[in-house]
Amino acid sequence: MKRLLAAVAFALCAHGADAAAGGATQAFPLDRVRLQDGPFLEAQTTDLHYLMALDADKLLAPFLREAGLPAKAPSYGNWESSGLDGHMGGHYVSALALMWASTGDAQVKQRLDYVIAELKRCQDKLGNGYIGGVPDGAKAWGEVANGQLKVDSFSVNGRWVPWYNIHKMFAGLRDAWVHAGNADAKAMLVRMSDWALRLTTPLSDAQMQDMLRAEHGGMNEVLADVAEMTGDLRYLALARRFSHQAILQPLAAGQDKLTGLHANTQIPKVIGFARIAQQAGEDEGRRAAEFFWHTVVEKRSVAIGGNSVREHFHPADDFKPMLNEVEGPETCNSYNMLKLTALLSKASPDVGAYTDYYERTLYNHILASQHPGEGGFVYFTPMRPQHYRVYSKVDEGMWCCVGSGIESHARHGEFIYAHDGDALYVNLFIASKLDWRERGIQLTQSTRFPDESRTRLTVQGAGTFALKVRYPGWVAPGALKVRLNGKPVKVTARPGGHVELRRAWTTGDQVDVELPMRTRLEPMPGLKNHVAVLHGPIVLAAKTPQPGETLNFMADGSRMGHIAHGAVCPQEAAPVFVSPTLREADIVRRIKPVPGRPMTFTAPGLIQGRKDADRLQLIPFFRLHDSRYMLYWARSTPAQQSLLRMELAKAEEARLALEAQTIDQVAPGEQQPESDHGFKGEGAENGIAPAGRWRHAKQWFSYDLSDPKAEARALLLSFAKGDAGRRFDLVVNGQLIAEVELGKPDTPDEIYTREFPLPADLVRTAAGKLNVKFVAKPGSIAGGLYGLRLLR
């Protein structure tokens, strides 16, 4: 009953806020929807097993340590013991609360209550409201309170994104109250919010904005939620102070300044802009959120719904990095984009673009990111032809995408249905049962979608209401068919709208919906001759294992284990669509369904470039695991095929040769690569220039590089002509390698490279670890550094 009251109260508050802003629909609480047999129930069940396999005491260890209490088990490794200690604990609380609401599983509720009780012990012991696993957090937060701030894009006072870290606990406590009715969690959340309020009150607005340069998760969103839950406007004011104006203002003005920014840092901020706008009836945050959504979805996303390369937004007019790099769309980005989509769609129930995007991303990225057997989660999903994904192991991978992953597959029931007064919306075609208990109505959705292009809705109970069934954008105009109790219904709705059936319903009424799916091609933005294949909303892909190759698809626990580091296949060796013309219709007609095998297609004669090309099968990407794959295909005519392969080979020749020489590398100024390479510095700064991201320092900065086989021969460093005259020392493992003065070489490009040989005896005695340090000369600056590679 507590869970029900919490969820209903929160939903009612949200409804009031949306109404003030002209909004409409509300999602049903998760405990009103139960999934039935199908891919989403399978994903939920797999996730439940993964959740229960995690050791709660290991996840609690960082919190107990920081509270001065004895741990019951050692902390997990990986990100949980290298600076982001405790972030998984917050995700875990959210995931348990969501899973309890979605399943009613008593063991999940028992685990959740235990974790909350242990966290309460930590909060009570500290006595100031704080709960966190940030290493030596008392000192770090004390410095913040005193206005002593050393901020970088991923650190505050030397701690790895501390606000991002504890935001997970804020959100976990909120979810434990909203979805599981845990009253202790609500009280703990309010106390933690009071701590944050006291901590930041002495800071000026300028200091707050400076601090927000470091990734801070959705602090503005969760504080807006606390304001709504308590009715205390102090928390809404604090949420506004946690709104990063450098991001908010350009977006509200309709300006896309996202290129080069760390993508998943920005999405939670935007969710917060939208939440504050909904509560306060403000226009600025709404404009910013809507512009961001349209920009990212329509100009910066690929077929699976994901975005970004190496975690950053690349130029919207240059998607070549998406094909070249193996660090493709990050799963966390899509997790947060779905949260933003759901939030914005509440105020626009008839804007089909929101639901079409939600469905596309849910199937093709979120569902595809979970291993169906082991339950492990994917960090990067490469779009590069013939690359592959790696999955987390339950006791080793503690990445952000594991944290969001355990949440994602516990909340599949939350967007299927929505309501507005006496209108019931069917948004997604997922086998499930809805309990609309306020009206005494149960609705069962029976479907094998996408294996069958139909769904049946069966009513139990009696009452007058409007049933609004979504007309997806991927169904052709006039093609959707509806029958009510076996009799055809005239459909006047068009794609993007809803078919409305308003009547007095009685037990046994049935609505059958036919959703004809078409096969179509979708070019990669700006690269019209690289296409993905979709059938309805489902992205199709083909397994392309390499003869004699054995790959390890399960990631290890190393800091960079979430990247699929195996050899890349040359793009000129990838299979290609070859057709007499490049017209979509000529290509699509050669893609044939396999009889008796739903959502399985072949393309004999169309796919060329492999001995087994005619046997390759196109299947839903969400069912493709443990293999190299083709998701985007180059298309060519027979006459152009040889030229295409020559162009691809030429474009990759130098790049692949450099990759083959590279032992280790760092992308300066990018959060994860720098974190993974132990970045340290004094007086260090980073930024974005037209030529790319850079790092420099008025004093020094350093990275730790790995050379496990003692093969290192030289460092290859990238600089910009605009930094000519800067002087600094290059030091490796304490030994001066070179005194560097940057010049202006006679090259056409702004960025150039210089190679610095490494002494053989230094490499031999380094034990596989090379600390590379850049030390500014007096009165000068070290850097800017645009790239760093260790060459064999």
ABEGO torsion letter per residue (X at the ends): XAAAAAAAAAAAAAAAAAAAAGBBBBBBBAAABBBBBEAAAAAAAAAAAAAAABBAAAAAAAAAAAAGBBBABBBBBEAAAAGABGAAAAAAAAAAAAAAAAAGBAAAAAAAAAAAAAAAAAAAAAGAGBBBABBGAAAAAAAAAAGBBBBBAABBGGBBGAAAAAAAAAAAAAAAAAAAGBAAAAAAAAAAAAAAAAAAAABBAAAAAAAAABBAEAAAAAAAAAAAAAGBAAAAAAAAAABBAAAAAAAAAGBBAABGBBAAAAAAAAAAAAAAAAAAGBAAAAAAAAAAAAAAAAAABBAAGBBEBGGBBBBAABAAAAAABABBBBAAAAAAAAAAAAAAAAABAABAAAAAAAAAAAAAAAAAABBAAAGBBBABBBABBGBBBBBBBAAABABAAAAAAAAAAAAAAAAABBBBEABBBBABBBBBBBBBAAAGBBBBBBBAOAABBBBBBBBBEBEBBBBBBBBBAABBBGABBBBBGGBBBBBABBBGBBBBBBBBBBBGBBBBBBBBBBBBBBBBBGBAABBBBBBEABBBBBBBBBBGBBBBABBBABAAAABBABBBBBAAABBBBBBABABAAAAAAABBBBBGBBGBBBBBGABBGBAAAAABBBBBAAABBGBBBBABBBBBBAAAAAAAAAAAAAAAAAAAAAAAABABBBBBGBAAAAAAAGBBBBGBBBBBBAAEBBBBBABBBBBBBBBAAGABABBBBBBBAAABGBBBBBBBGGBBABBBBBBBBBBABABBBBBBBBBAAAAAAAGGBBBBBBBBBBGBBBOBBABBBBBX
